[in-house]
Amino acid sequence: MSHDRYFRREMSRRDFLWLSGIAGAAVTLPQLTGCATDPITGQQVVVGMSEEGELGIDRQHSPKQFSADYGAVQDNALNRYVNDLELSLARKTHRPEVPYNARVVNANYINAYTFPGGSMAVTRGIMLDMDSEDELAALLGHETGHVNARHSAKQAGRTMIAQVGATAVNVAVAMSDYRGAAPLANIATQVGASALLAGYSRSDERQADALGLEYMTKAGYNPDGMVNLMDMLRSQNKAKPSLLQTMFSSHPMSDERYATAEREAQGTYGSLRNRKMSRERYMDNTASLRRIAPAIKAQQDGESLMAKKSIEEAEGSFAKALKVAPDDYCGNVLMGKCLIAQKQYDDADRHFARAAELYPGEGQAIYQRGVSRLALNKPQEALASFNAYDRILPGNPSTLFLKGVAYETMQDKRNASQHYAAYIRSGNKDAQAQFAFQRLQHWGLVK
């Protein structure tokens, strides 16, 4: 691929899908801390990060993940409702001192997740598929279980021990490959923020289920909420599996988990099954989502079509969604992304601009508008967008790279090279880092 292509007005659809899709930030894992006492069992276990490290990851990276999911929904009452429920569960846990917090995010896929320091998100996609507060309590209880059992810290410990031998080899190879760029390259063991949320083991899931049942019932909920949640997830996976791919990759699902929940609800928690299910309160608090349910469904269809590369059909789905909810932030951003993929840059930019008006201070639309402005050969305006994004969500290395692209388009090699070098120093070893390194070579700054 010719690197000069990026600095001509006409870019290929593939180029801009590449540029618009690199918003994931990198995070350096804390050093291996050794043994700690398991807060659930009291036994000694190997962990890969301290409790302060868990909180640090939360503070640094949860805002970026929430923004990648189009930010918290703009319904303060709904977010307060979900957060209050989480706090009611937290008081019944093994680690009540953790600063738990929860919100609903605008993403349409079906999922919930937590960072190791207690920051949680529930997507509006899964909110629409639940029928009671008891199911929500089960979902949040499960995520709270992961935090209490310190599953991320234990997973990091297992991974880091397994990689101790390999790390020395990898660093030596990297230093050999980048010998000419030694002043620029910062070789470090790094992992994407999404990796911190991915891949709980089946054992971890079973323990989180058990803890979730314990916490939700202690908080006064019917254990059938967990059974119903598991049943819903099984059913939805058969009806629309693409919407649950992320959830099931990070939270392995099986018939065994449903059967276990049902057995526990009938046995251990059988005396609590006569509790009234909190359906009416749940429906009241999720009314704002249910009013735009057809728009969310159309966006889900559009995203599935985008994944299949049926771009024009996806545009039809997003247009349908915007007819129902023209002021939906997520809908406007998704339409903009779809138009970018079709090289309709002016129209894409208008949707990103509209989204930024609808949700001031949320980063996704601002970031994507920087990409559309690059496509429109407006590098100064693109740079302004990326600078604005940095003020909202500082520390995302991808903006360093994109600023480098903007500066090079402006024929400002000095600033371009500084941003490319900074991107390499961030520790990324992806296609963008390779591109940046090759530009520095081309300019004679490294050998």
C-alpha positions in Angstrom: 0.0 0.0 0.0 1.4 3.4 -0.9 1.7 5.6 2.2 1.2 8.7 0.1 -2.4 7.7 -0.4 -3.3 9.0 3.0 -2.3 12.5 2.0 -4.4 12.8 -1.1 -7.9 14.0 -1.1 -9.3 10.7 -2.4 -9.0 7.9 0.2 -10.3 4.4 -0.2 -13.1 3.2 1.9 -10.8 0.7 3.4 -8.3 3.5 4.4 -11.0 5.4 6.3 -12.5 2.4 8.0 -8.9 1.7 9.2 -8.5 5.3 10.4 -11.9 5.5 12.1 -11.5 2.2 13.8 -8.3 2.7 15.8 -9.8 4.4 18.8 -8.7 1.7 21.3 -6.3 2.9 23.9 -3.3 0.9 25.3 -2.7 0.4 29.0 0.4 -0.9 30.7 -0.4 -3.6 33.2 0.8 -3.0 36.7 3.8 -5.1 37.8 3.2 -8.6 39.1 2.4 -8.2 42.8 2.6 -11.8 43.9 0.3 -13.3 46.5 -2.8 -11.8 48.2 -5.6 -13.1 50.3 -8.7 -14.1 48.4 -11.5 -11.9 49.9 -14.0 -14.8 49.3 -12.1 -17.9 50.4 -9.5 -16.3 52.7 -6.8 -18.4 50.8 -3.6 -17.1 49.3 -3.7 -16.6 45.6 -1.4 -15.1 42.9 -2.5 -11.8 41.6 -1.1 -9.7 38.8 -2.1 -6.3 40.1 -2.6 -4.6 43.5 -5.9 -3.2 44.7 -4.6 0.2 44.0 -3.6 -1.0 40.5 -7.2 -2.1 39.9 -8.5 1.3 40.9 -5.9 2.9 38.6 -7.0 0.9 35.6 -10.6 2.0 36.4 -9.8 5.7 36.6 -7.6 5.7 33.5 -9.5 3.4 31.1 -13.1 3.0 32.0 -14.0 6.5 30.6 -12.6 5.4 27.2 -14.5 2.2 27.1 -17.7 3.9 28.1 -17.2 6.4 25.3 -16.4 3.6 22.8 -20.0 2.4 23.8 -21.3 5.9 22.9 -21.3 7.2 26.5 -23.9 6.9 29.2 -27.5 7.3 28.1 -28.7 10.9 28.5 -31.3 9.9 31.1 -30.0 10.9 34.5 -32.9 9.2 36.2 -32.2 5.9 34.6 -28.5 6.1 35.3 -29.3 7.0 38.9 -31.7 4.1 39.2 -29.1 1.6 38.0 -26.4 3.1 40.1 -28.5 3.1 43.2 -29.4 -0.6 42.6 -25.7 -1.4 42.3 -24.9 0.4 45.5 -27.6 -1.5 47.4 -25.9 -4.7 46.2 -22.5 -3.5 47.1 -23.4 -3.1 50.8 -23.9 -6.9 50.9 -20.6 -7.9 49.4 -17.2 -9.1 50.6 -15.6 -5.8 49.5 -18.1 -3.1 50.4 -15.3 -0.5 50.4 -14.8 -0.6 46.6 -16.1 2.6 44.9 -18.7 0.8 42.9 -20.6 2.8 40.2 -22.8 1.8 37.3 -24.5 3.3 34.3 -26.4 2.4 31.2 -24.4 3.0 28.0 -25.8 3.7 24.5 -24.4 0.6 22.9 -27.0 -1.6 21.2 -25.4 -5.0 21.6 -26.3 -7.2 24.6 -23.7 -7.0 27.4 -22.7 -5.8 30.8 -19.1 -5.5 32.0 -17.1 -4.2 34.9 -13.6 -2.9 35.3 -11.7 -4.4 38.3 -12.1 -1.3 40.4 -16.0 -1.4 40.3 -16.9 0.8 37.4 -19.7 -1.0 35.5 -21.8 -0.6 32.4 -25.0 -2.2 31.2 -25.8 -1.7 27.5 -29.2 -0.4 26.5 -29.5 -3.5 24.3 -29.6 -5.8 27.3 -31.8 -3.4 29.3 -34.5 -3.8 26.7 -34.4 -7.5 26.9 -34.8 -7.8 30.7 -38.3 -7.7 32.3 -37.7 -7.0 36.0 -35.5 -5.3 38.5 -34.7 -8.8 39.8 -33.0 -9.6 36.5 -31.1 -6.4 36.6 -30.0 -7.2 40.2 -28.8 -10.6 39.0 -26.8 -9.0 36.1 -25.2 -6.4 38.4 -24.7 -9.0 41.1 -22.8 -11.1 38.7 -20.5 -8.3 37.6 -20.1 -7.3 41.3 -19.0 -10.9 41.9 -16.2 -10.5 39.4 -14.9 -7.5 41.3 -15.2 -9.1 44.7 -13.4 -12.3 43.6 -10.7 -10.1 42.0 -11.0 -12.2 38.8 -9.1 -9.6 36.6 -6.2 -9.5 39.1 -6.0 -13.3 39.3 -6.2 -13.6 35.5 -3.4 -11.1 35.1 -1.3 -13.0 37.6 -1.8 -16.3 35.7 -1.1 -14.6 32.4 2.0 -12.8 33.6 3.5 -15.9 35.2 2.9 -17.8 31.9 4.6 -15.1 29.9 7.7 -14.5 32.1 9.9 -16.6 29.9 8.4 -15.4 26.7 8.7 -11.7 27.6 12.5 -11.7 27.6 12.5 -13.3 24.2 9.9 -10.9 22.8 11.8 -7.8 24.1 15.0 -9.0 22.6 13.4 -9.6 19.2 11.7 -6.2 19.4 15.0 -4.4 20.2 16.6 -6.2 17.2 13.8 -5.3 14.9 13.7 -1.7 16.0 17.5 -1.2 16.6 17.5 1.9 14.5 14.6 3.4 16.4 15.8 2.6 19.9 15.5 6.3 21.0 11.9 6.2 19.8 10.6 2.8 20.8 9.4 2.1 24.3 9.3 -1.7 24.4 6.9 -2.7 27.2 4.4 -5.4 28.0 1.0 -3.8 27.1 -2.5 -4.9 26.7 -5.5 -3.2 25.2 -8.2 -2.0 27.5 -10.7 -4.4 25.9 -8.4 -7.3 26.9 -8.9 -6.4 30.5 -12.6 -7.0 30.1 -12.3 -10.2 28.0 -12.2 -13.9 28.6 -13.3 -14.9 32.1 -12.9 -18.6 32.7 -15.8 -20.9 33.2 -14.7 -21.3 36.8 -14.8 -17.5 37.2 -18.2 -17.3 35.6 -19.6 -20.0 38.0 -18.2 -18.2 41.0 -19.6 -14.8 39.8 -23.0 -16.4 39.3 -22.9 -17.8 42.8 -21.8 -14.5 44.3 -24.4 -12.7 42.2 -27.2 -14.9 43.6 -25.9 -14.4 47.2 -25.7 -10.6 46.8 -29.0 -10.1 45.1 -30.9 -12.2 47.5 -29.3 -10.5 50.5 -30.5 -7.2 48.9 -34.1 -8.5 48.9 -34.5 -9.8 45.4 -36.1 -13.0 44.1 -33.5 -15.6 43.1 -35.7 -16.4 40.0 -34.3 -13.1 38.6 -31.0 -15.0 38.0 -32.8 -17.9 36.5 -34.8 -15.6 34.2 -31.7 -13.7 33.2 -29.9 -16.9 32.2 -33.0 -18.1 30.3 -33.3 -14.8 28.4 -29.6 -14.9 27.4 -29.9 -18.5 26.1 -33.0 -17.6 24.1 -31.6 -14.4 22.7 -28.4 -16.2 21.7 -30.5 -18.5 19.5 -32.7 -15.7 18.1 -30.0 -13.0 17.5 -26.5 -14.5 18.2 -24.6 -11.6 16.6 -25.7 -9.3 19.4 -24.3 -11.6 22.1 -21.0 -12.4 20.6 -19.1 -9.9 22.8 -20.9 -11.0 25.9 -20.4 -14.7 25.4 -16.7 -14.1 24.5 -16.1 -12.4 27.8 -18.7 -14.3 29.8 -18.8 -17.9 28.6 -22.4 -19.1 28.6 -23.6 -22.6 28.9 -26.7 -24.6 29.7 -24.9 -25.7 32.8 -25.0 -22.1 34.1 -28.8 -21.9 33.6 -29.3 -25.3 35.2 -27.1 -24.3 38.2 -29.0 -21.1 38.7 -32.3 -23.0 38.6 -31.0 -25.6 41.0 -29.8 -23.0 43.5 -33.0 -21.0 43.2 -35.0 -24.1 44.1 -32.6 -25.4 46.7 -30.4 -23.0 48.6 -32.7 -20.0 48.0 -36.0 -21.8 47.7 -37.6 -20.0 50.7 -37.0 -16.7 48.9 -38.9 -17.5 45.7 -42.1 -16.1 47.0 -40.7 -12.6 47.0 -42.6 -10.3 44.6 -40.7 -9.6 41.4 -40.1 -5.9 40.8 -41.4 -5.7 37.3 -43.5 -2.5 37.4 -40.7 -0.4 38.9 -38.3 -1.7 36.2 -40.7 -0.8 33.4 -41.3 2.6 34.8 -37.6 3.4 35.0 -36.8 2.0 31.6 -39.7 3.8 29.8 -37.3 6.2 28.0 -35.5 3.3 26.4 -38.7 1.5 25.5 -40.1 4.5 23.7 -37.3 4.3 21.2 -37.1 0.5 21.1 -37.9 0.3 17.4 -34.9 2.7 16.7 -32.6 0.6 18.8 -33.8 -2.6 17.0 -33.1 -0.9 13.6 -29.6 0.2 14.8 -29.0 -3.4 15.9 -30.0 -4.6 12.4 -27.8 -1.9 10.8 -24.7 -2.9 12.9 -25.2 -6.5 11.9 -25.4 -5.5 8.3 -22.3 -3.4 8.6 -20.4 -6.4 10.0 -21.5 -8.4 7.0 -20.3 -5.5 4.7 -23.8 -4.9 3.5 -23.2 -1.2 3.7 -26.1 0.2 1.7 -28.6 -2.0 3.5 -27.1 -0.9 6.8 -27.7 2.7 5.8 -31.4 1.9 5.3 -31.6 0.5 8.8 -29.9 3.5 10.3 -32.2 5.8 8.3 -35.2 3.9 9.7 -33.8 4.3 13.2 -33.4 8.1 12.8 -36.9 8.5 11.6 -38.1 7.0 14.9 -35.5 8.8 17.0 -33.8 11.7 15.0 -32.1 13.1 18.1 -30.5 9.8 19.2 -26.8 10.4 19.7 -25.8 6.8 18.9 -28.0 6.7 15.8 -26.3 9.8 14.3 -22.8 8.5 15.0 -23.6 5.1 13.5 -25.1 6.7 10.4 -22.0 8.9 10.1 -19.8 5.8 10.3 -21.9 4.1 7.6 -21.6 7.1 5.3 -17.8 7.2 5.8 -17.7 3.6 4.6 -19.4 4.8 1.5 -17.1 7.8 1.0 -20.0 10.2 1.6 -17.9 12.4 3.7 -19.9 15.6 3.7 -23.1 13.8 4.9 -21.1 11.8 7.4 -19.6 15.0 8.8 -23.1 16.5 9.2 -24.2 13.5 11.3 -21.1 13.7 13.5 -21.7 17.4 14.0 -25.3 16.8 14.9 -24.3 14.1 17.3 -21.8 16.4 19.0 -24.6 19.0 19.4 -26.9 16.4 20.9 -24.3 15.2 23.4 -21.7 17.9 24.2 -18.7 16.5 26.0 -19.1 12.9 24.7 -16.0 12.0 22.8 -17.0 9.5 20.1 -18.7 11.9 17.7 -15.9 14.4 18.1 -13.3 11.7 17.3 -15.2 10.5 14.3 -15.6 14.0 13.1 -11.9 14.4 13.0 -11.8 11.4 10.7 -14.4 12.8 8.4 -12.6 16.1 8.2 -9.4 14.3 7.2 -11.4 12.7 4.5 -12.7 16.1 3.3 -9.1 17.3 3.2 -9.6 19.7 6.1 -6.6 18.8 8.2 -6.7 21.9 10.4 -10.3 21.3 11.3 -9.5 17.6 11.9 -6.7 18.6 14.2 -9.1 20.8 16.1 -11.5 17.8 16.5 -8.7 15.6 17.8 -7.5 18.3 20.2 -11.1 18.6 21.5 -11.3 14.8 21.9 -8.0 14.8 23.8 -9.4 17.4 26.3 -12.4 15.1 26.9 -10.5 11.8 27.0 -6.8 12.4 27.4 -4.3 9.6 26.9 -5.7 7.8 23.9 -2.6 7.0 21.7 -4.6 6.8 18.5 -5.1 10.5 18.5 -1.3 11.0 18.4 -1.2 9.0 15.2 -4.2 10.8 13.6 -2.7 14.2 14.6 0.4 13.0 12.8 -1.7 12.3 9.7 -3.3 15.7 9.9 0.1 17.5 10.3 1.6 15.6 7.4 -1.4 16.5 5.2 -0.6 20.1 6.2 3.0 19.5 5.0 4.2 20.1 8.6 6.8 17.3 8.9 8.2 18.6 12.2 4.9 18.2 14.1 4.0 15.1 12.1 7.2 13.4 13.0 6.8 14.3 16.7 3.4 12.8 16.8 4.4 9.7 14.9 7.3 9.2 17.3 5.1 9.7 20.3 2.7 7.1 19.0 5.6 4.6 18.7 6.8 5.5 22.2 3.3 4.6 23.5 4.2 1.0 22.9 1.9 0.1 20.1 3.2 -2.4 17.6 0.2 -2.3 15.2 -0.1 -1.3 11.6 -0.3 2.3 12.6 3.0 2.1 14.5 4.6 0.4 11.4 3.2 3.1 9.2 4.6 5.9 11.5 8.0 4.2 11.7 8.2 4.0 7.9 7.4 7.7 7.6 10.2 8.5 10.0 12.5 6.3 8.0 11.4 8.0 4.7 12.2 11.4 6.2 15.6 10.2 7.3 14.9 10.6 11.0 15.6 7.0 11.8 17.6 4.3 10.1 
